[in-house]
Every structure is written in structure tokens, then in C-alpha cells.
Amino acid sequence: MIYFDYCATTPLDKRVAALMANVNENVFGNPSSIHRYGQEAKGYVERARRHVASAINCQPKEIIFTGGGTEANNIVLWNVLRENKKHVILSAIEHPSISKTISLLANWGIEYTIIPVDSFGIVNPNSVRDAIRNDTGLVTVMFVNNETGTIEPIGEISQLCLERGIYFHSDGVQALGKIPVDVRSLNVTSMSFSAHKLYGPKGVGALYLSEGTRLNPLVVGGSQEGNFRAGTENVPGITGFGLAAELAIAILETEKDRLRKLEQHFLESLIENIPNLTINGHQEHRVQGVINITFPDVPGDDLLMNLDLNGIAVSGGSACSSGTLKPSEVLKAMGISDRLNRRTIRISLGRYTSKSDVHVLAEAIVKHVQHLKKVNTPLETHA
Ligand SMILES: Cc1ncc(COP(=O)(O)O)c(C=O)c1O
């Protein structure tokens, strides 16, 4: 089986797995305990906090470990209920952990404005500026989109929020490990991260919260994580996240370069044989290794299943949580018709993708697209 769905999740790096196994077996203390067992566990958590903080250029005390990216986003969003300013601005391409949460919050009096994106999937900071009201309490725009890999201009958006004293949150889950993330120069109030997108464990994430920002915990109880997130820490998971972040940063630039070459190689052989395909998203403002492609002649789910039968895993649209074949909201927001939306797949390359892997993928796609085109042509009307 060859894996091309690194945006959905990544395999655990073997070095991370080995460290976690060791901690699981040997470091069982509760980090809140005063005795040596507790202090040893606390040492692992704090070392990981330093590694994650260094990966995004902040202070360790500005890192709150969570149960994943979804939880980190939720902590920020649910706090809007407690603020006087109850208007939220979000982009049209947010992950459901942002968009669904905000539409749920509308039941409790939160009002929101959705900022459209252009055909490349990019938010215009001027549109954010125009949507700001006197009662805007929060603006949230993701850093890197999980379906197209497009990088959003969050530095510009954070600047206009800063000038107006508005909280700016960004979902950085798909950014960390793919592009440099410097929360200090980006000037975000908070940013969320997830370990399993960078070869770390699932169910562990972090929220960067700039020093001095007030926030109530979502999970209430003990005083762990500086009172921002109660519950005994997932010591092996957090330890794994710390190492995963350290490793990802160490090879970030060489990986970017390698993935760019692999992508080029892949697309060249594909375009030569399927000239009518379209690549969605921005061709410059994007991360390497995320390729969102529409094949106008074949249904994406048929292609996906044929590839799967051939031992190749790709994704249709986002499919991050649901596994459903609904048209993607992100592609819709970019103005792509439902018909073409359903003819789109996402290929995401990563640390273990080789040149021969992308060669096999290109050949398999060409074969299946040509076959499915023949099979589907007489039945076009149902689409
Ligand atoms: C952009 C984005 N935000 C948030 C999440 C959720 O992260 P987690 O799976 O750690 O809850 C994902 C996961 O797919 C994502 O891609």
C-alpha cells in the first residue's frame, strides 16, 4: 500500500514511537505529584513544551497542551460566549472544528460573518476589514488550508486586528512542520496545532496563547496547564509531540525542497497524459506536497476506490473526519461547481514518499482515468 494522504494524518515517526514506548513503560508518575515519580513525568512534559515553543518561536509558558487541534480551536471559540463582544468573523474555508463550532454558538447569541475566498481559496484582508463591527470580538482565519494547501495572509489580518484590539485566532494545524511558523512575527493572539499532522501521536495538540491573554478553560477541574486545561497530562503523547516538532523543524527546509521536486515530477507525467486536469488552489502561496486535482471526466470517488484497490491511498476532498462523499465546502467557496467538486481528489505527499511512489501514482491515475472516462461517458447525464 502506498500512502498519499498525509494531510489527513501522518504515520508516527519511528523515533517518536520509540520515545513514547519508553515513557509509557517507564515514566508513569503524575506530573502534578511532588515526589520523584511525578517530577520525572513533569520533566518530560516541560521538555516537550520547550520543543513545541521553540518550533513556533514563543515562550514555553505560552503553550497549552490539549487533546488535539479540534480541542485547541474549541477552547478559543467557546470563550466568545463569555465576552461582551459577540460578533465573530471567520473565513469560508475553515475546518469544521471552527465552522461547526461557530454555527453552534449562534444558538447562544453569537453572530458571525463568513468571509469569502477568491478562486484560489485566498481570503482578502480588505474583506475582513470591511466585516469588522464595533461588537467584533474574534476573527479566525486558518494559516494553511487542509484541502488545497493554500497559505492565507494571516500576518496582514492579524495586523488589522491588532490595530483594533480584536482577538485573532488562527488554525495552524496544517502549517506546523510544512512551513515556518513564527507566532511572534505573525502577531496572532492564539494558534492551534495537532501532533498527528507532523508524525506525532493522535489525540495530542497544543494551543499557543500569547502571554497575558485571558481565557477560561473548556475542560474544567484541576489546575494543570496553567489552569487553561484541566486533566492529568497525556505524558507519552505530549512527549511524542515534543520530539515530533523538534524533528520536523530540523528537516523543514530540505523536506520542502524534496517535496517540491517530487510534486513537479508527478505533475509533469500526469499533465502530459491528462491535459484537461486542473490543479486547485494557489500555485505560489501554498505548502509543498498538497495537490488538489480535478479530473473533469471521472467521478472522484470512483477514482479513489480504484486507486485503493490498486494499493494506493488518496483522499476525496477533505474527508478528514467524516469519510462522506459530500462535495467539499472549500472547493464550493472557491467557486467550483458541484459537478467538478465531485471529480476532485486530494493527494498529499510526506516524509516517506519516494520518487518511485509518485511515479507509481501517476501511472495508476492515468490508467484509471482513461478507463473510467470510457466507462462513464455514456452515463454522463446522472452527474
Ligand atoms: C486544518 C485543521 N484543523 C483542525 C484539525 C483537527 O485536528 P485534530 O485531528 O487534532 O483534532 C484538522 C485535522 O484534520 C485540520 O486539518
The ligand as an SDF file (V2000), in Angstrom:
LIG
                    3D

 16 16  0  0  0  0  0  0  0  0999 V2000
   -6.9310   22.4800    9.4710 C   0  0  0  0  0  0  0  0  0  0  0  0
   -7.2810   21.5090   10.5420 C   0  0  0  0  0  0  0  0  0  0  0  0
   -7.7040   21.9660   11.7300 N   0  0  0  0  0  0  0  0  0  0  0  0
   -8.0190   21.1340   12.7310 C   0  0  0  0  0  0  0  0  0  0  0  0
   -7.9210   19.7710   12.5860 C   0  0  0  0  0  0  0  0  0  0  0  0
   -8.2920   18.8900   13.7340 C   0  0  0  0  0  0  0  0  0  0  0  0
   -7.1640   18.3990   14.4090 O   0  0  0  0  0  0  0  0  0  0  0  0
   -7.2900   17.1000   15.3320 P   0  0  0  0  0  0  0  0  0  0  0  0
   -7.4670   15.9440   14.4030 O   0  0  0  0  0  0  0  0  0  0  0  0
   -6.0090   17.0440   16.0990 O   0  0  0  0  0  0  0  0  0  0  0  0
   -8.4560   17.3070   16.2260 O   0  0  0  0  0  0  0  0  0  0  0  0
   -7.5070   19.2350   11.3540 C   0  0  0  0  0  0  0  0  0  0  0  0
   -7.4470   17.7860   11.1660 C   0  0  0  0  0  0  0  0  0  0  0  0
   -7.7040   17.2340   10.1740 O   0  0  0  0  0  0  0  0  0  0  0  0
   -7.1580   20.1360   10.3040 C   0  0  0  0  0  0  0  0  0  0  0  0
   -6.7260   19.6960    9.1280 O   0  0  0  0  0  0  0  0  0  0  0  0
  1  2  1  0
  2  3  1  0
  2 15  2  0
  3  4  2  0
  4  5  1  0
  5  6  1  0
  5 12  2  0
  6  7  1  0
  7  8  1  0
  8  9  2  0
  8 10  1  0
  8 11  1  0
 12 13  1  0
 12 15  1  0
 13 14  2  0
 15 16  1  0
M  END
$$$$
